[in-house]
Amino acid sequence: MCDMLQSVREELMNLEANGDENKDSSDEATFENLPVEIILTICSYLDPYFLRNTLSKVCRRFADILADDHLWKHWVHSKIKGCFPALLDLKLLDEDQLNWEDVCIDMDVERRKWSDVKESMRHIVVKDVHFASVDTVLLVNNGELCISGGRDRGMALWNVPDITPQDQSDNAPTLSEAKPKHIKHDAHAGWVWDLAPDCIDSATKVFSASWDNTVKVWDLETGFECIETFKCGMSALSVVSTDNLVMAGLYSKKILSFDLRVGPNPINAYKPHRGPVLALHTYKGMVASVSEDKTLAVWDKVAGKLLTNDVKIPTDKAYPVCISWSPTALYVGDSKGSLHLMHPEDQIYIKSHEIWPEPPIIKPSSKITSCYQSPGNLIVCSDRGEIKFFYNCYPPQEYATVKASTFDVTQMRYLNGVMVIGRCDSALEFWIPNEKY
């Protein structure tokens, strides 16, 4: 028996020796053939953008590992303390339509950028073009073009890459002597209140709403010329465009629809509110509106009918100012610093979050002038010059704050890494990524 055991032991030793002699260098441990658990642990410390755009293209095994939605979903929830999405009874979750990879990368890219804004951005102020409050700004075409309008009744078209700082100082902000590509000093006969593009990613036309009872159409491809004037019969406070339709919210509580192919007169009108229509927003063939009467209404453009109205927004003594509508949330910002969450599919009120607490009576409240949503992030701007960045969960989880160089902000826009605000002192303020220089 002992001889047999000794024989087996010797045979095993011979096999091991022969294996060592025949062992190829390719059998050595490499990152590629590590166990999945170890690869995932290493990946959890890496930039999600690098994982998707570089590591996943190294080999088929990495591509298969990083294609798992559960992985990206886990990483998203590891970043937040609240609930993401802000609502869990969404149809897109049941139908697995939420791209968790896009959400995770968006969260990481924006957090890195705005948490170290001095290193990642150039903060630039442009003055001496408008001579009154710049009430509205717009970014289009991947943030390459900016349009501004204000109480001087003028409009300007800016080429964003031309807006360079006078020096390379890290002290913010720096000034720019940039001049607009085109300027129309007499664009309207009244204050310019709002701007909207025909298509934000490839805009060829821009629509401007004014106190002079008109909405004008400006052609970006032919020298910023006015090619049509829509007659509203009352001051136009807000404007949006969807497909071939242009819709204007009026001081007279009406919302008018126009078609550039038909002419200057409205083709449709409806009256969903009992007060002036302060903001409009389009989403999937629907148009949401908020009013001074503190209600939300939704119009179905395809069906040509009002889906819902008189949705109460519990703003107390405040009034709604802006809307942001995405697949995961519909937010309404008010004049007292609160953000109200509405269901994006049913348009019913859910809950509110106080972004800027009500100050003592001797200090003015912070009005939410603008709200922007991306797949994983939320940007909220106040008229007191503070811009806050959140993960788009509930409650919103703040990760960065940027302060403008003024206490009087009128509107904020954000597109493809570029941010611009209009100011009451007739200036524009830009944050432009360093890589654009």
Stockholm file with secondary structure:
# STOCKHOLM 1.0

chainA/1-437         MCDMLQSVREELMNLEANGDENKDSSDEATFENLPVEIILTICSYLDPYFLRNTLSKVCRRFADILADDHLWKHWVHSKIKGCFPALLDLKLLDEDQLNWEDVCIDMDVERRKWSDVKESMRHIVVKDVHFASVDTVLLVNNGELCISGGRDRGMALWNVPDITPQDQSDNAPTLSEAKPKHIKHDAHAGWVWDLAPDCIDSATKVFSASWDNTVKVWDLETGFECIETFKCGMSALSVVSTDNLVMAGLYSKKILSFDLRVGPNPINAYKPHRGPVLALHTYKGMVASVSEDKTLAVWDKVAGKLLTNDVKIPTDKAYPVCISWSPTALYVGDSKGSLHLMHPEDQIYIKSHEIWPEPPIIKPSSKITSCYQSPGNLIVCSDRGEIKFFYNCYPPQEYATVKASTFDVTQMRYLNGVMVIGRCDSALEFWIPNEKY
#=GR chainA/1-437 SS CHHHHHHHHHHHHHHHHHHHHHCCGGGSCCSTTSCHHHHHHHHTTSCHHHHHHTGGGTCHHHHHHHTCHHHHHHHHHHHCSSBSSSCSCCHHHHTTCCCHHHHHHHHHHHHHHHHTHHHHEEEEEECSSCSSCCCEEEEETTTTEEEEECTTSCEEEEEGGGCCCSSCCSSSCEEECCCCSEEETTSCSSCEEEEEESCSSSCSEEEEEETTSEEEEEETTTTSEEEEEEECSSCEEEEEEETTEEEEEETTSCEEEEETTTCSSCSEEECCCSSCEEEEEEETTEEEEEETTSEEEEEETTTTEEEEEEEECCCTTCCEEEEEECSSCEEEEETTSEEEEECTTTCCEEEEEESSCCCCTTSCCCCEEEEEECSSEEEEEETTSEEEEEESSBSCEEEEEEECSCSCEEEEEEETTEEEEEETTSCEEEEEEGGGC
#=GC SS_cons         CHHHHHHHHHHHHHHHHHHHHHCCGGGSCCSTTSCHHHHHHHHTTSCHHHHHHTGGGTCHHHHHHHTCHHHHHHHHHHHCSSBSSSCSCCHHHHTTCCCHHHHHHHHHHHHHHHHTHHHHEEEEEECSSCSSCCCEEEEETTTTEEEEECTTSCEEEEEGGGCCCSSCCSSSCEEECCCCSEEETTSCSSCEEEEEESCSSSCSEEEEEETTSEEEEEETTTTSEEEEEEECSSCEEEEEEETTEEEEEETTSCEEEEETTTCSSCSEEECCCSSCEEEEEEETTEEEEEETTSEEEEEETTTTEEEEEEEECCCTTCCEEEEEECSSCEEEEETTSEEEEECTTTCCEEEEEESSCCCCTTSCCCCEEEEEECSSEEEEEETTSEEEEEESSBSCEEEEEEECSCSCEEEEEEETTEEEEEETTSCEEEEEEGGGC
//
